[in-house]
Each structure stands twice: as C-alpha cells, then as structure tokens.
Amino acid sequence: MITGELKSQVDKIWDAFWTGGISNPLTVIEQFTYLLFIRRLDEKQLLEERKANMIGMPMQNAIYTPDQQELRWSSFKNKEPETMFELFTRPQAGGLTVFDHMKAVGDKAGVFAQYMKGATFMIPTPRLLDQVVQMISKIKMEDRDTKGDLYEYLLSKIASAGTNGQFRTPRHIIKMMVEMVQPTKEDTICDPACGTAGFLVAAGEYMHEHHADWFHEKNFRAHYDSDMFTGVEFDSTMLRIGAMNLQLHGIENPNLIAKDALSESNGDIRGKYTLILANPPFKGSLDYDSVESSILKLVQTKKTELLFLGLMLRKLKTGGRCAVIIPDGVLFGSSNAHKQIREEIIDNHKLDAVISMPSGVFKPYAGVSTAVLLFTKTNSGGTDKVWFYDMKADGYSLDVKRTEIKDNDIPDIIARYKAPADEATRKRTEQSFMVPFEEIKANDWDLSINRYKEIVYEEVQYDPPAEIIADIKALDADRAKALQTLEELLG
C-alpha cells in the first residue's frame, strides 16, 4: 500500500512539472516514466557490476560502455543543472545523449525499451530537469511493491487531473473483476485494449497476494515472466506507459502488441488465450473494410463496443473466460447487431453473470452507465441460469468528487458470485438473483436487470379527502387571520 511519504514525493514531482511549464497530465507521466527508466538502467548496470566483482569475471549484459559513463543516472545526477541538461540534449562521446541511449538500449533493458520509437524529451529547462532528477533520486524503490505503488499512484493522477481519463479504469473495479475470475497458474491472459495495462497488472498482483507459493516454481516463473500476459494497444504513448507499469510490478517481459486489435492487419487472433480482462472503447465506429473479417461474421456492425465482444470470442480458447466492462446499451439495444452478439454469447457459449454498475462509477470523466459481463467460451452453449447483480455503491460517492464512503457492494458481489448455490433461491426483489435461459431467450436476449427485477411497492396510507380538505381550509383561515393582524399593525 502506498505510504503518505511516497504520495508526498510524487505530488511534489508532479507540482514541479506543472510549475515548470508541463501541464498536460499525460506528458508529465511520460517524462516521469522516462526518468524512472533511466534510473532503472543504471541500477541494472550496478547490479551486473556487483555480480561481476563477486565472481571475478567480466560483466555480462552491459547497458553502458566505458565511454558512456556520463550518461548514467549515478553520474549526471551530481552535475550542475546546465551540464545535466546538455547531457540530455547534446550528443556526447559516441554520438548519444542520455535520452538517445535510453531509446537505443533494446532488449537488454526489458520490454519497455522496445516501445521507445517516437519518445520525445520535453523537459524545457535545466532547472526543472535538475529538480525532478534530485526528487526522483530520493525515492526508495528497492522492492516490487514500492515501485508498483508509486506508478499506480502516478497513473491515478490521469483521472484526477480531469484529462485523458478515458484511459483509466477504476482500480477497485478492475480488482473486483480479477477476484471474480480467479486467474490460475496456467492462464494466458489478454487485454485487447490494454491502455496503461491495469488489468494485466491486477492479475499479476492477484497471484502474488493469493498464490505467493507459485513463484517458488521454476516453470511458473518462466511462464509468468514471458508468455502469461499479452496486451494490445494502438496508442504508442499508452504502450510505453503500460510497459513501464508492468515492469515496475515485476512483469519484465509481457507480450505487448502495437496494433489496433480490431484491424484487418491483426488477423492472427483465433483461440490464443484462456482469460480476457478488458474495458474496451465504448464510443466510435469503424468502416467494415478496416475490421478483421472473422469478427464481422460474429457481429455485423460498425460499433466498437460490439466488435470488441466479437473479438474476445475469437481470441479465447474453448473453455476460456472473459470479464469485460460494457456500456448499458449493449444489454438492451434493439438493433440487429446488439441482439446478434447477445444471442451469440448466451446461446452458443455460456453467459455466467451480468453486474449492473451505477452511472457514477466512471466520473468525473464519464457519466455513462456500465455493466460487467462474465462469460465462458464453449462453442456448444451451456447457459442455464444467468446471475444478475444490481450494484448500488462501489465504496465511493457517485458524484464528480468520488470521495471514499462506507457503502460498498463489491465485497458482497465477490462473495455471492463465489457461492452460486445460495443465489439459486434468492427472490427477484433482492439485489442479486438468477434468471433462466428460456426467460432471457423469450425476452429477445435482453440482459437489462430492470427487465427481470421485481420491485415491491409499499402501500402508502393517506387521510380521507374530506379530512385533507378540512386541513386546507383551516390553514387558509389561519393565513387570512395572520394577514389581517399584519394589516392592523401597519395601519
């Protein structure tokens, strides 16, 4: 858990960027990320140097050559601001700046370095660079938890700044979804619209929290470090931020794909993953000729939220699970495409649960009502009863401030989902209940909870009309008397 000291350090660095002339939150996070990575490069080199000294052998996997020593964090952090700034902006011996070297290190430095194309150094002054470097140097980042907490807190500022918030899914909602699907040690996990990689990070953290013993197994560690996590993202900035997020949480070599997941060029998508966790884009539409053709066979539409559901079915292996956030319109939309994708999931696969969330969950940057779908790919049906839950509160106020409150349905959602036998007997008047397949089919595959929820109306007893009229007359008489008294006082 992030400490007050760490928060304070990040806040001061954030403020320094803003007062130094960088006001776009995403740019602040990018520049912060680059400096964190440059520090990590030096720390990796120091570790390799210590290993070489201990065993008395030449160093392997050197990140800096002897003539690049000035480009190291431990070297330039002690220089004058103007000298430091020159090291970042003017090529040194070997023709590289600190920033150029960061972009050129390649696989030796982990997956983040692979996504440096297009990275730009945007810190405008020596004073700001020196300020930020000195503050970052003071942050203690020895363990995975601290590194991860630091970056999570940094990313939370995207939403709190009110800009580019669409990239940020609330962490507690992500954690709820991960707790419900319970990732296994054999899973191959994908987010086809990964943004800052929050879902992949949360899946990794779930394993550290619930199954720390798995990390003692060599085969699991190899799977975890290399082929367990896949993210697809077309925005290069998000890809860099997501790569750093994963690395700081101890996932060194995830498979990050720089593509539009829906595009025709991303055709190799059939049956690769056992678990998909996602919050794909809600808005927008694509031309048919730019969408991968096999997705259109599942759902003939231009709407991205429906296309992504088709994509997920294509990406999952048979038996694979999916937890995905969708806009409410997907649940009850009456177009042929809406009905087509709902029927596909319910009739040809196994729909497990629909959790309706209140509209304030994505405030302050979006007020749309959303839901979480959980389904399993079977290719042979299997939907018997679908579990519905009507979330009223998520632990935060549902206004733009989103302040922490006591009311929180999330622990109840997780507990009830994991005890399906108890849910079978619940009435439609309760917060959660089961609805049989045939009833959903008869309702044109409608998944809106209001279609099935029963509301109990309490009878309100009113006074007889004659008594109400008498009361009104009495009030009228009192008013007339008060008015007469006032007139006499003024007269």
LOTIZA-108299 format. One record per atom (N, C-alpha, C): x, y, z; residue in one letter. Coordinates in steps of 0.001 Angstrom, whole numbers, plus 500000, padded with zeros to 6 digits. Example, Ala and Ser with C-alpha at 12.3 -4.5 7.8 and 13.67 -1.06 7.14 Angstrom:
<nodes>
513190494310507800A/512300495500507800A/513200496700507800A/512850497750507080S/513670498940507140S/512900500030507870S/
</nodes>
This chain:
<nodes>
500849498799500000M/500000500000500000M/500875501238500000M/500490502229499229I/501301503435499114I/501283504229500422I/502467504699500823T/502589505438502071T/502367506930501835T/502118507646502928G/501959509094502826G/503221509763502328G/504387509228502738E/505666509806502295E/505840509665500784E/505511508472500262L/505653508239498824L/504683509125498035L/503446509233498532K/502477510132497890K/503001511552497848K/503547511991498971S/504061513358499061S/505192513584498073S/506071512583497922Q/507187512710496979Q/506685512822495546Q/505713511969495190V/505156512012493830V/504429513334493592V/503676513793494599D/502949515062494462D/503902516228494212D/505018516244494916K/505987517331494739K/506599517301493339K/506887516095492839I/507440515983491481I/506400516438490461I/505147516011490663W/504050516413489786W/503919517938489761W/503942518550490931D/503827520009491026D/504999520700490344D/506192520108490468A/507374520701489826A/507211520725488306A/506675519647487745F/506430519617486300F/505451520720485899F/504372520826486672W/503339521803486332W/503860523235486417W/504552523547487507T/505090524904487641T/506236525143486661T/506856524072486187G/507943524198485215G/507476524297483786G/506143524275483565G/505619524513482228G/505048523313481516G/505002522135482160I/504403520942481527I/503076520677482225I/501980521020481554S/500676520973482207S/499791519818481740S/500148519153480652N/499361518009480185N/499683516795481057N/498696516233481778P/498975515119482685P/499664513938482008P/499265513637480779L/499864512504480083L/501332512772479759L/501657514017479413T/503054514382479147T/503879514297480422T/503310514744481542V/504007514643482829V/504347513187483117V/503349512303482954I/503565510886483243I/504599510287482294I/504550510674481022E/505546510187480055E/506958510579480476E/507172511863480764Q/508512512339481113Q/508981511725482427Q/508085511620483386F/508378510956484659F/508804509510484386F/508060508846483502T/508345507448483160T/509737507295482567T/510100508188481643Y/511423508107481024Y/512528508223482071Y/512366509160483006L/513386509351484034L/513463508144484973L/512315507568485311L/512327506344486120L/513071505230485402L/512869505124484098F/513512504068483319F/515023504297483254F/515433505545483063I/516866505851483016I/517519505500484354I/516814505777485449R/517334505390486761R/517447503871486863R/516449503157486361R/516473501687486419R/517609501101485597R/517926501746484463L/519040501269483642L/520336501289484441L/520554502375485153D/521769502489485954D/521768501472487087D/520603501261487705E/520513500285488791E/520793498865488290E/520328498560487073K/520613497246486484K/522115497078486232K/522728498138485710Q/524169498076485458Q/524938497894486766Q/524552498632487813L/525208498496489110L/525103497064489638L/523916496449489450L/523711495070489889L/524633494121489130L/524744494314487809E/525617493466486991E/527085493664487379E/527452494895487695E/528835495172488102E/529168494477489418E/528206494500490356R/528434493826491640R/528581492315491453R/527747491755490581K/527841490310490299K/529209489957489715K/529654490790488757A/530944490531488110A/532086490614489120A/532028491576490027N/533076491720491034N/533097490543492004N/531910490052492332M/531815488943493286M/532426487667492726M/532192487389491443I/532680486130490859I/533999486314490115I/534465487581490043G/535749487847489416G/535792487571487933G/534674487824487253M/534604487602485803M/534121488876485117M/534386489013483809P/533920490199483084P/532395490306483146P/531909491535483131M/530472491774483252M/529741491333481987M/528615490692482188Q/527746490304481086Q/526602491320480949Q/526069491448479751N/524893492299479502N/525090493747479958N/526220494328479606A/526473495723479976A/525507496650479244A/524899497563479986I/523978498539479403I/524735499796478987I/525786500116479747Y/526623501281479437Y/528050500800479163Y/528635501282478082T/530037501012477785T/530907501977478596T/532220501714478689P/533086502612479465P/533032504073479021P/532822504339477714D/532778505735477267D/531385506355477394D/530430505598478006Q/529077506132478218Q/528785506389479694Q/529817506460480509Q/529619506606481956Q/528904507904482309Q/529137508965481523E/528472510242481812E/526961510174481628E/526507509174480888L/525078509052480597L/524322508325481708L/525029507859482718R/524412507096483803R/523800508020484852R/522685507563485425W/521981508337486455W/522907508702487609W/523678507735488101S/524540507967489251S/525628508988488957S/525902509231487681S/526901510224487287S/526279511601487087S/525257511688486224F/524749513022485872F/523924513669486989F/523396512877487935K/522571513481488997K/523391514421489887K/524718514261489884N/525586515089490723N/526165516293489973N/525800516466488725K/526346517558487927K/525493518821488057K/526052519934487604E/525327521192487585E/524123521081486642E/523016521804486925P/521825521699486070P/522105521906484579P/522914522902484220E/523190523175482801E/523951522017482161E/524918521446482906T/525694520311482385T/524788519092482212T/523936518855483193M/522995517736483112M/522080517890481900M/521564519085481717F/520643519341480602F/521327519092479260F/522619519472479165E/523372519237477923E/523519517743477650E/523704516958478700L/523811515509478517L/522526514907477955L/521386515558478229F/520093515096477713F/519796515638476317F/520430516744475941T/520038517430474699T/521130517517473642T/522408517322474034R/523509517403473069R/524299516109473081R/524492515509471902P/525221514230471831P/526606514314472465P/526962513258473227Q/528266513187473867Q/529170512255473062Q/530253511823473679A/531149510868473025A/530354509633472622A/530519509213471388G/529717508104470882G/528457508565470185G/528214509879470203G/527101510443469444G/525741510304470068G/525688509998471382L/524387509796472030L/524171510787473175L/522916511171473374T/522508511866474593T/522014510816475592T/521751511239476813V/521140510325477802V/519846509755477242V/519061510620476624F/517762510214476100F/517907509282474903F/518856509583474015D/519108508698472862D/519522507311473320D/520381507270474329H/520840505980474838H/519674505175475391H/518778505856476131M/517600505185476676M/516784504537475563M/516648505224474443K/515847504701473329K/516554503577472577K/517896503493472738A/518668502558471919A/519051501270472634A/518782501151473937V/519329500010474689V/518726498663474298V/517487498640473787G/516914497393473272G/516582496377474333G/516669495101473963D/516190494007474810D/516928493886476136D/518162494401476222K/518927494291477465K/518208494961478639K/517334495919478332A/516695496695479395A/515241496307479622A/514775495221479027G/513392494813479231G/512453495338478168G/511182494985478310V/510205495233477261V/509944496720477026V/510103497536478054F/509803498959477906F/510633499593476801F/511897499200476702A/512796499804475719A/512366499522474278A/511587498485474076Q/511151498144472717Q/510153499150472157Q/509548499960473015Y/508470500854472573Y/508891502328472642Y/510197502547472455M/510743503902472559M/510617504715471273M/510277504084470163K/510147504824468914K/509085505923469087K/509474507145468766G/508549508261468912G/508623508952470244G/509392508387471206A/509547509045472506A/510308510358472337A/509851511397473024T/510437512732472881T/510742513317474253T/511939513883474370F/512320514557475611F/511708515956475600F/510861516265476596M/510103517519476575M/510300518382477812M/511271518069478638I/511542518912479808I/512271520165479316I/511697521351479518P/512171522538478801P/513389523244479376P/513681523069480653T/514748523873481258T/515676523025482127T/516962523461482255P/517893522765483159P/517393522733484600P/516783523825485040R/516309523900486416R/515262522837486706R/514271522664485795L/513225521666486007L/513806520258485974L/514699519990485022L/515309518666484933L/516053518337486225L/516843519274486726D/517599519050487957D/516666518828489142D/515617519644489229Q/514636519500490313Q/514065518090490352Q/513602517642489193V/512910516351489119V/513890515201489349V/515078515271488769V/516077514217488955V/516437514086490438V/516642515205491118Q/517010515138492541Q/515873514531493364Q/514622514869493029M/513492514327493794M/513291512843493521M/513455512433492268I/513312511005491944I/514425510207492615I/515622510793492721S/516758510097493360S/516465509771494824S/515621510556495473K/515334510365496895K/514271509294497152K/513582508865496082I/512533507848496258I/513175506477496436I/512808505792497507K/513326504448497739K/512506503452496929K/513186502758496011M/512475501860495090M/513118500483495070M/513450499977496278E/514169498703496325E/513275497505495994E/511995497557496353D/511164496361496189D/510044496585495168D/509496495470494700R/508456495485493668R/507215496228494124R/506814496035495367D/505595496671495858D/505701498192495819D/506846498722496267T/507021500171496288T/507017500735494880T/507725500077493979K/507763500538492587K/506363500537491986K/505641499452492212G/504290499349491664G/503348500366492255G/503412500546493581D/502541501514494249D/502812502929493748D/504093503244493576L/504464504570493086L/503819504836491727L/503941503865490830Y/503429504081489480Y/501910504080489439Y/501291503240490253E/499831503239490334E/499316504601490798E/499978505160491796Y/499559506474492283Y/499779507539491217Y/500884507430490509L/501159508374489415L/500073508290488343L/499693507070487979L/498661506893486954L/497294507377487423L/497050507316488717S/495756507776489225S/495562509264488966S/496647509966488766K/496560511403488528K/496045511726487125K/496031510754486231I/495424510999484912I/493967511367485091I/493262510572485895A/491836510822486109A/491605512050486976A/492394512195488060S/492149513305488974S/492424514642488308S/493266514637487273A/493527515885486560A/492416516222485579A/491508515255485353G/490349515524484507G/490648515512483022G/491816515003482643T/492189514958481228T/492599513544480874T/492214513086479681N/492575511758479204N/492114510661480161N/491045510955480920G/490574509994481909G/490036508716481314G/489707508746479993Q/489158507547479378Q/490149506394479395Q/491416506669479668F/492409505610479686F/492440504876481022F/491684505344481952R/491847504873483320R/490589504181483830R/490640502886484031T/489549502156484656T/489791502154486159T/488764502460486979P/488982502485488432P/489606501188488936P/490658501330489749R/491414500153490196R/490553499177490993R/489616499699491787H/488819498792492619H/487840497972491770H/487414498512490631I/486551497751489713I/487365496660489026I/488579497008488600I/489474496010487998I/489741494875488990I/490047495250490224K/490357494227491234K/489146493326491479K/487953493897491497M/486732493100491658M/486627492055490548M/486842492482489304M/486730491569488168M/487767490452488243M/488987490808488629V/490048489801488749V/489724488812489865V/489220489315490996E/488853488427492111E/487757487449491699E/486881487884490806M/485780487017490380M/486247485916489435M/487166486228488519V/487608485208487556V/488721484333488117V/489401484767489174Q/490418483976489869Q/491441483362488900Q/492378484179488391P/493392483665487462P/494130482451488022P/494430481505487141T/495140480284487535T/496586480347487065T/497392479419487537K/498816479444487178K/499054479081485711K/498085478404485084E/498246478030483672E/497668479065482710E/496949480057483214D/496256481007482339D/497215481763481424D/496721482058480226T/497335483048479346T/496323484189479256T/496739485358479703I/495807486453479962I/496010487571478953I/494916488074478410C/494996489113477387C/494048490261477699C/494506491475477406D/493649492661477361D/493814493264475972D/492775493174475124P/492904493640473736P/492823495154473567P/492642495885474656A/492668497359474614A/493309497809475916A/494613497527476067C/495205497479477406C/495512498835478026C/495627499911477245G/495905501216477837G/497116501180478741G/496959501514480015T/498077501522480961T/498337500143481566T/497670499116481063A/497877497705481462A/497378497406482871A/496377498134483329G/495861497946484682G/495309496556484939G/494619495974483957F/494053494631484155F/495157493581484267F/496191493703483427L/497285492729483458L/498053492848484774L/498299494070485206V/498972494290486491V/498158493680487628V/496845493924487632A/495983493419488706A/495965491892488735A/496000491264487557A/496039489799487508A/497339489281488121A/498454489963487819G/499730489578488416G/499738489774489920G/499171490888490382E/499123491166491812E/498239490160492548E/497172489703491870Y/496298488687492464Y/497112487432492797Y/497996487052491890M/498802485848492116M/499792486046493257M/500407487221493334H/501320487499494449H/500569487479495776H/499334487986495771E/498557488101497003E/497977486767497464E/497473485976496502H/496753484745496854H/497575483473496654H/498597483527495825H/499349482310495495H/500847482597495442H/501373483179496488A/502802483514496522A/503674482272496356A/503166481105496774D/503943479861496671D/504212479472495228D/503355479903494281W/503585479578492871W/504936480099492392W/505372481230492944F/506598481865492467F/507850481109492877F/507686480059493686H/508823479190494018H/509037478126492941H/508100478021491994E/508185477001490943E/508831477597489696E/509883476969489234K/510644477479488094K/509790477608486840K/508978476607486547N/508156476633485330N/507133477760485383N/506537477974486565F/505565479060486676F/506241480412486494F/507414480608487105R/508102481892486977R/508439482183485512R/508842481154484786A/509161481335483364A/507908481722482585A/506785481072482898H/505509481376482239H/505066482792482598H/505174483148483861Y/504760484469484351Y/505582485569483687Y/506859485355483548D/507757486395483040D/507717486557481523D/507199485554480816S/507321485622479356S/505999485572478597S/505197484523478786D/504042484358477892D/502682484369478589D/502622484713479877M/501337484740480563M/500514485965480186M/501161487114479971F/500446488391479812F/500623488969478406F/499486489309477802T/499500489945476478T/498589491161476495T/499093492268475990G/498285493474475845G/498368493991474428G/497252494463473908V/497210495054472568V/496815496521472726V/497529497419472080E/497262498847472204E/497833499578470996E/497000500419470346F/497478501129469160F/498127502465469492F/497873503013470677D/498430504305471059D/499843504093471633D/500856504648470973S/502247504391471367S/502566504928472755S/501968506063473113T/502196506610474451T/501660505665475517T/500437505166475321M/499855504228476276M/500675502946476355M/501208502520475216L/502006501296475189L/503261501449476045L/503918502605475947R/505110502855476763R/504757502900478249R/503667503612478564I/503258503715479966I/502850502341480502I/502117501569479693G/501712500227480104G/502907499310480322G/503905499407479434A/505108498579479574A/505846498898480861A/505974500185481181M/506643500570482426M/505831500114483634M/504517500229483571N/503650499786484671N/503877498306484960N/503919497496483916L/504135496064484085L/505525495775484652L/506543496459484121Q/507903496212484609Q/508053496586486079Q/507492497717486474L/507616498136487863L/506841497228488811L/505886496464488271H/505164495469489083H/505793494080488957H/506996494012488375G/507738492756488337G/507446491863487159G/506695492353486165I/506427491561484953I/507360492095483870I/508512491454483709E/509589492022482902E/509365491907481405E/508773490798480946N/508694490559479503N/507291490189479031N/506309491026479281P/504968490755478735P/504985490904477219P/503994490329476590N/503882490436475138N/502960491613474826N/503524492741474454L/502736493925474120L/502745494132472617L/501539494244472053I/501391494299470595I/500907495680470192I/501683496345469360A/501361497711468921A/500479497660467678A/499208497360467888K/498254497269466765K/496875497688467236K/496022497984466276D/494599498136466554D/494021496725466603D/493511496323467757A/493067494936467943A/491994494516466954A/491188495480466467L/490078495148465577L/490470495137464104L/491664495595463800S/492002495858462398S/492226494586461600S/492083494735460296E/492294493632459357E/493723493100459455E/494667493978459816S/496075493580459906S/496368492710461121S/495404492602462023N/495588491813463237N/494814490504463116N/495026489803462019G/494202488643461702G/494519487386462490G/495723487294463061D/496118486082463776D/495598486129465208D/494295485915465360I/493683486133466671I/492925484920467201I/492838483862466472R/491949482760466852R/492479481973468057R/491631481832469080G/491836480892470177G/493203480842470822G/493730481989471291K/495069482000471877K/495068482090473398K/493982482565474002Y/494034482942475417Y/492966482213476229Y/493294482007477517T/492345481335478406T/491585482335479280T/492050483587479319L/491380484597480140L/491545485968479500L/490428486673479334I/490461488044478834I/489832488954479882I/490534490035480180L/490061491071481096L/490160492389480352L/489059493167480283A/489126494357479436A/488049495376479750A/488367496604479381N/487405497701479331N/487623498394477988N/487087497825476910P/487372498352475568P/486683499689475320P/487101500416474274P/486469501713473962P/484973501575473735P/484195502500474303F/482741502472474167F/482271503226472933F/482963504292472622K/482466505172471563K/483244504953470281K/482606505323469197G/483281505256467908G/482728504153467031G/483068504242465764S/482656503230464801S/483745503098463757S/483776501938463127L/484800501646462119L/484133501253460812L/484829501490459714D/484341501017458429D/484506499501458358D/483577498861457687Y/483632497401457578Y/484959496912457005Y/485482497610456007D/486686497118455328D/487944497239456182D/487860497938457331S/489034498059458213S/488976497079459379S/487881496306459473V/487701495381460599V/488069493962460171V/488734493228461043E/489106491847460769E/487851491048460412E/487891490355459286S/486685489775458677S/486012488719459552S/486793487958460321S/486181486906461141S/485327487489462260S/485645488706462711I/484825489355463743I/483466489716463169I/483451490201461933L/482192490606461295L/481262489419461066L/481824488226461001K/480972487043460860K/480179486793462149K/480753487206463280L/480065487043464560L/479072488155464817L/479442489383464423V/478571490524464663V/478772491548463549V/477749491757462756Q/477808492677461623Q/477469494078462097Q/478509494851462419T/478290496187462972T/479528497039462764T/479356498346462963K/480499499267462957K/480818499768464363K/479985499395465345K/480154499890466711K/481282499147467429K/482224499917467976T/483408499290468567T/483084498405469767T/482112498812470602E/481829498017471796E/481296496627471442E/480574496524470327L/480068495220469890L/481149494424469178L/481967495119468387L/483067494450467690L/484055493844468680L/484318494546469779F/485258494009470766F/484729492731471410F/483419492633471617L/482869491388472157L/483082490237471172L/482882490520469891G/483164489512468872G/484636489134468861G/485504490135468978L/486946489888469013L/487328488983470184L/486737489230471343M/487079488435472522M/486679486979472356M/485531486756471755L/485132485376471482L/486117484691470537L/486634485448469573R/487615484890468644R/488948484616469342R/489343485488470242K/490651485361470891K/490693484242471936K/489547483925472538L/489531482928473614L/489664481499473093L/490411480685473838K/490390479245473606K/489055478696474102K/488654477548473625T/487453476899474152T/487668476600475629T/486723477029476442G/486866476912477898G/487426478170478539G/487837479131477710G/488389480382478224G/487314481276478808G/487719482125479785R/486767483017480457R/487034484451480071R/485999485264480234C/486118486691479928C/485352487505480963C/485968488601481417A/485283489608482240A/485513490937481547A/484440491578481129V/484571492785480318V/483547493833480745V/483977495094480742I/483082496217481023I/482448496675479711I/481131496861479739I/480405497296478544I/479459498444478909I/479099499275477946P/478052500274478215P/476699499596478308P/475801500168479091D/474482499573479312D/473738499248478021D/473954500077477000G/473234499877475749G/473439498507475137G/474576497886475412V/474839496536474895V/473846495538475478V/473373495799476696L/472480494862477380L/471079494823476785L/470615495974476272F/469222496026475829F/469036496646474446F/470121497031473777G/469997497634472458G/469157496783471523G/468334497445470720S/467362496701469895S/467816496491468452S/468992496989468075S/469453496785466701S/469773495311466471S/469828494929465217N/470140493534464886N/471498493121465434N/472457494044465368A/473810493729465851A/473829493504467357A/473105494343468106H/473035494160469561H/472450492787469898H/471344492448469247K/470706491155469510K/471596489998469064K/472301490215467944Q/473163489172467390Q/474279488788468349Q/474956489781468942I/476079489459469825I/475581488898471147I/474437489388471645R/473896488822472889R/473486487361472679R/472803487094471578E/472399485712471284E/473615484809471132E/474652485318470475E/475875484538470288E/476470484118471636E/476576485064472546I/477180484775473854I/476287483863474693I/474971484124474682I/474050483380475561I/473737481998475005I/473507481905473697D/473038480645473096D/474182479722472680D/475261480294472137N/476355479467471625N/477492479282472627N/477482480080473697H/478520479963474724H/477831479949476087H/478516480350477128K/477917480291478470K/478060481649479153K/476957482372479251L/476960483629479976L/476804483325481456L/477762483798482259D/477764483481483687D/477105484565484532D/477407485843484248A/476923486896485142A/476819488235484429A/475890489056484925V/475736490444484493V/475675491297485758V/476634492190485920I/476666493081487087I/476421494495486592I/475280495051486922S/474952496420486524S/475580497396487519S/476321498360486999M/477003499332487859M/476338500700487736M/476373501497488801P/475761502827488737P/476537503759487811P/475855504781487301S/476462505652486290S/477636506460486816S/477747506637488133G/478821507459488673G/480172506789488759G/480253505495488432V/481493504748488605V/482656505361487805V/482348505909486624F/483413506452485782F/483522507976485841F/482831508589486803K/483018510015486976K/484410510257487584K/485034511408487345P/484458512644486806P/484493512771485289P/485050511769484594Y/485267511977483166Y/484251511295482276Y/483314510537482837A/482246509934482033A/481090509576482944A/479883509833482481G/478701509548483297G/477890508386482769G/478434507633481828V/477696506549481198V/477474505400482190V/476292504784482107S/476009503584482906S/476678502386482253S/477256501541483085T/478015500406482559T/477635499126483288T/478128498029482754A/477920496723483380A/479155495870483139A/479284494817483928V/480342493829483729V/479695492533483261V/480172492011482151L/479746490696481660L/480831489679481990L/480429488523482469L/481353487412482653L/480808486223481864L/481620485723480947F/481164484586480144F/482312483632479848F/481932482421479443T/482886481362479114T/482647480922477674T/483722480796476922K/483597480331475534K/483480478808475526K/482400478302474933T/482192476854474881T/482006476331473460T/481488477185472570N/481108476786471192N/479979475773471165N/479378475504472327S/478320474492472372S/477206474873473347S/477084476166473622G/476052476587474564G/476464476312475996G/475476476179476856G/475766475889478263G/475147476885479225G/474599477991478689T/473932478946479581T/472679478293480152T/472641478154481445D/471483477572482117D/470727478680482850D/471389479276483826K/470849480425484537K/471922481506484569K/471498482731484399V/472419483865484423V/472250484602485743V/473385484912486385W/473377485612487670W/473405487115487434W/472440487822487995F/472362489280487891F/472626489897489255F/473354491013489261Y/473578491766490494Y/473386493248490203Y/472641493907491061D/472379495342490908D/473266496116491883D/474448496537491405M/475376497280492263M/474818498682492531M/474698499021493807K/474208500344494201K/475347501287494582K/476425500711495149A/477539501533495632A/478844500772495443A/479923501522495173D/481230500888494956D/482296501377495933D/481840502006497032G/482793502485498025G/483189503939497859G/482640504589496819Y/482943505998496562Y/481655506731496222Y/481622508027496530S/480436508805496172S/480289508812494654S/479054508898494181L/478785508778492748L/478698510141492062L/479289511157492703D/479372512471492068D/480768512660491493D/481055513848490985V/482342514076490332V/483516514018491306V/483248514192492615K/484343514188493585K/484834512780493881K/483947511797493842R/484290510394494075R/485081510220495375R/484546510755496443T/485185510615497745T/484812509266498361T/485709508742499180E/485500507417499770E/484340507440500756E/483462506421500688I/482314506296501592I/482253504860502124I/481362504645503117K/481258503313503724K/480502502328502850K/479485502795502127D/478650501889501334D/479463501289500190D/479504499970500140N/480312499307499113N/479785497890498887N/479257497648497695D/478703496334497368D/479755495344496872D/480966495802496596I/481943494935495927I/482282493681496736I/482548493772498031P/482797492518498778P/481615491557498704P/480392492092498729D/479197491253498635D/479096490599497260D/479425491361496208I/479394490819494841I/480335489623494728I/481562489783495201I/482559488703495108I/482107487490495907I/481618487726497122A/481197486613497983A/480019485858497385A/479030486586496884R/477839485923496315R/478188485172495026R/479054485762494211Y/479423485110492950Y/480125483776493202Y/480875483722494296K/481623482501494604K/480770481457495331K/479510481796495631A/478606480844496303A/477307480722495512A/477374480168494288P/476191480139493409P/475014479352493965P/475275478366494802A/474171477553495347A/473227478418496177A/473785479373496894D/472945480252497721D/472133481221496870D/472622481525495675E/471948482505494818E/470694481937494164E/470661480627493999A/469559479993493270A/468204480223493932A/468205480455495244T/466934480593495969T/466544482058496219T/467340482964495749R/467027484377496011R/465855484840495154R/465076485753495722K/463915486281495010K/464320487435494107K/463486487739493131R/463768488816492182R/463716490204492838R/463247490268494069T/463202491552494773T/464534491866495457T/465439490879495500E/466722491083496171E/467735491722495223E/468923492016495776Q/469934492728494988Q/470576491823493936Q/470563490522494171S/471063489572493178S/470086488406493056S/470076487793491873F/469161486678491620F/469554486000490313F/468975484822490093M/469219484046488875M/468036484179487923M/468342484207486615V/467296484217485589V/467577483064484625V/466582482179484377P/466818481033483497P/466975481431482033P/467695480597481309F/467980480818479890F/466709481063479081F/465697480243479281E/464492480332478454E/463792481678478613E/463847482242479816E/463213483535480040E/463965484648479295E/465291484564479318I/466095485558478597I/465854485442477096I/465787484214476607K/465524483992475188K/464154484555474798K/463155484332475636A/461801484830475359A/461742486352475357A/462686486990476038N/462745488453476083N/463717489019475045N/463905488280473946D/464733488749472835D/466176488992473275D/466659488113474169W/468038488143474657W/468358489413475431W/467363490066475978D/467564491291476752D/468265490955478079D/469320491724478400L/470078491478479623L/469989492637480619L/469044493530480406S/468853494616481352S/468271494071482650S/468892494411483767I/468427493868485046I/467005494320485362I/466617495489484887N/465271496008485152N/464182495190484455N/464575494441483436R/463624493563482743R/463182492430483663R/464044492027484587Y/463771490840485397Y/463586491142486884Y/464079492271487329K/463984492619488750K/462545492959489115K/462095492474490245E/460759492788490738E/460870493840491832E/460043494856491745I/460055495935492721I/458825495813493609I/459040495837494899V/457933495774495860V/457506497197496196V/456268497475495912Y/455735498814496220Y/455026498770497569Y/455414499651498444E/454761499729499747E/453545500647499645E/452426500143500168E/451197500937500117E/451298502106501096E/451009503293500605V/451045504491501443V/449621504851501843V/449390504998503149Q/448058505329503649Q/447887506854503717Q/446888507356503034Y/446592508800503055Y/445305509055503842Y/445176510246504405D/443934510636505082D/442796510716504068D/441555510528504521P/440409510654503601P/440383512061502983P/439882512203501752P/439843513505501074P/439145514588501895P/438073514224502603A/437333515227503386A/438226515828504473A/439068514993505119E/439967515484506163E/441049516387505568E/441562516022504404I/442593516827503751I/442041518210503404I/440788518219502892I/440155519499502538I/439940520351503788I/439511519700504879A/439301520431506132A/440601521045506635A/441697520284506508D/443013520799506921D/443412522004506082D/443140521937504778I/443486523046503882I/442690524296504268I/441391524077504575K/440545525211504986K/441061525849506275K/441480525009507211A/441991525515508488A/443268526335508274A/444146525832507405L/445374526564507077L/445051527892506404L/444025527853505536D/443592529062504821D/443079530112505807D/442306529629506802A/441750530551507813A/442864531169508653A/443837530344509031D/444983530848509808D/445759531899509006D/445946531623507711R/446672532564506853R/445923533897506748R/444578533823506582A/443770535043506472A/443826535853507770A/443790535131508898K/443840535811510196K/445185536503510393K/446285535828510004A/447624536404510139A/447770537636509263A/447189537573508053L/447254538706507121L/446492539907507682L/445333539627508299Q/444505540709508893Q/445291541360510043Q/445916540549510884T/446699541091512005T/447824541993511505T/448487541545510425L/449586542333509847L/449096543664509333L/447920543674508680E/447347544916508153E/447018545907509284E/446502545360510384E/446158546213511528E/447419546834512142E/448482546065512202L/449738546584512743L/450335547685511870L/450190547524510566L/450703548541509626L/449814549773509571L/448481549576509833G/447536550686509766G/447677551625510937G/
</nodes>
